[in-house]
Structure formats: structure tokens, C-alpha cells
Amino acid sequence: MAALDGFTETSFSFDSVTRPVYRSGSGPGVVVVHEIPGITPPVADFGRRVIDAGFTVAMPSLVGEPGRPMSGTYVMKSFSSVCVSREFSAWALNRTSPVIAWLRALARDLHDQAGGNGVGAVGMCFSGGFALAMAVDDEMLAPVLSQPSMPFAVGTARAGALGLSDADLARVKERVQSDDLCVLGLRFSKDRAVPDARWARYREELGDNFIGVDIDSSAGNPHDIKRTAHSVLTEHFVDQPGHPTKDALDRVLAFLREKLKS
């Protein structure tokens, strides 16, 4: 499929679960975890930008049909799949999604193959918080949380939830407090899927080692970004110098270089 040109389809198995993984590039490893509905052409384009910056990308397919373009029907189908699957804790509080164990294993395998100081991970939308949960492992040096939307923010408690267990959060905080870990987060300021309470909770738990990038999407913002904007690095990305999403991409690539190549 043209959308995945340049990637090699492989598979990765862990704990009796096998999934397709699209790989390309050279240099330190970065796991790119797609958003809903799946590995769309803009997600693949983002993966290529990471590759062009000097990294090896492993892009697993968790839901959807790799390479299929975004559409309303496709989004609803994938959203329904995520909501009912036991692999994703879409609504649960203080629980790490079971799929994280598989992603951690993939990151360890990528590090073994790519070498370097460690690996990075970029999660988006429903997978945005996955990158933080993957940071339990010492190999994960550069977690990027782009519009982290799970658990889905229905109700006050979920609005401030981070999508990982108390034990996993304690381990991540231990790494943060020892200055072994820094976390980068991205969101549009008026994105209802990433409420202020969740953003504040990241700052509360991670302190100065959480770098939160807020892109103004309020009414009348200078770049005419819609209040409904959600996908910072893909669907709502504007590849123009000076645009906040282009600045956000540059920040992500600089973060990966700093943590994985220094």
C-alpha cells in the first residue's frame, strides 16, 4: 500500500500475542503508536519524519487497517473496538492497559536491535498515555504523550486520570525524581479529550520533568486553529514554518535527539 511505502511489514510476538509492526530507518529506536482509527497516511508520514531525523521506527498496528485513510465510519468502528477490547482500559481508573506489557516488550526488542542509549515512544490519542506507562522500563528514555485521551474523560475522576496503575505511576515518579526521566506532552488547549485536569495532574505528579506544550486553540487564536483540533502531529498538523504544530514537531524531534543521541 502506497501509504506505507518505505516501511517493511514484520511481526512481533510476546506472551502469545502477535501483531504486525512496520519498521524502517536506522539509529536509536522509537516506537510510534498510532491514534484512532489506526495507522493512517498522516501517522505513517509522521513516522517518516522521525526516520528522516535519524531514528529506527517500529510502528505497531493495534487496531484498524494499516494504511487506510481517516473517515468518520472508520473512526467509529475503531473507537468501538478500543472501547470493548480487554487489551485497552478505555474507562478504568488507576489501571495500566494490558497491551502495555506487549508494547514494553516491543520497545526492549527494538533497543536490542537498534542499540544506542535507549528508546523513545510517541503515543497519540488513545495511545498517548501508553508512552508514559512504557517508561516503567529503564530502556525508555524519551516518552512523548501527544493528545493523551485515555481513559476517556467522562466524569470528573476520569478527567484527571493518567491511565496507569498506582505501582506503575510510583515507578515512573521514582525515575523522574532521580532525573533519569523527562516526559514531553502535547495538546491543543481546548481539546475536550485532554482536559485541563489531566494536564494539571501530569504537572502535579511529574513536576518540572513534565514539559507540557499547549497549542492555543481558543476562539480568535492567531493561527485560526479550530476548537475541535485534536491530532497535533497528524490530522491537524500544518507543515509551515512558524505554525505551532510545526514547532511542536520540531520540539518532539529535538527531544528525541537530546535523550537518545546525546
Summary of the structure (lengths in Angstrom):
residues: 262
radius of gyration: 16.8
end to end distance: 35.5
largest distance: 50.9
contacts: 922
relative contact order: 0.14
helix: 38%
strand: 19%
